[in-house]
Amino acid sequence: MDDRKPAAGAPTIDEIYRQLKKGLGHELVDDNNVFELIRRSEQDGQAVLAQELREWKFPCKPDRPEAPARRAGHR
């Protein structure tokens, strides 16, 4: 369990992690807790959650705009 004391009224890492495992609480992730949450997810074998948190921290930025989608019937 995480013994660090958050600011008054702020959720703890444990509380945030429990919410994330339920698919909730994404708005509680920030630059100050994302690495601890990734570590906790990996430690618990929550690979999908760990990947989602890594993507939150390091969003992909394409080098080029995506090609327009092909319309049905066009080659």
Sequence and secondary structure as in RCSB ss.txt:
>XXXX:A:sequence
MDDRKPAAGAPTIDEIYRQLKKGLGHELVDDNNVFELIRRSEQDGQAVLAQELREWKFPCKPDRPEAPARRAGHR
>XXXX:A:secstr
      STT   HHHHHHHHHTT  GGG  TTTHHHHHHHHHHTT HHHHHHHHHHHS    SS       TT  
